[in-house]
Amino acid sequence: MVFYRFVTRNRIGKWYASLTDAQRNANAIGAGFTGPGGSFTAYRGTILEMQEKPGQREWAKRRDQ
């Protein structure tokens, strides 16, 4: 599963399971905004980070090993 977050020069957003959720919350850290038409616009210098994270069961298996 891929997780998404936006990073600005001064702030780092939380990881979200969907790009839509990350875009919806990007305004809170000043990373961008969603326009009236529903399209997302990132501010200059904003970086979108993506990370593959294992599921909860995989984490539990790794701790036992």
Residue, then its C-alpha position, 0 to 999 in steps of 0.5 A: m500500500v502506498f502512503y502520501r504526504f506533502v512537504t513544504r520548506n517549513r512543515i511536513g504533513k502526515w502520511y495518508a493512505s490516499l492521494t485525495d486525503a493528502q491533497r484535502n489536508a494540504n492546506a493545513i500545512g500551506a502546501g496547496f489548495t483545492g480550487p472550486g472545480g475540485s482540482f488541487t494546486a500545489y504551491r511552489g516548492t511543495i514536494l509530494e512524498m510517496q512511501e510503500k509501507p507494509g500492512q499491520r500483519e507484516w509488521a507483527k511478523r517482523r517483530d516476532q522474527 
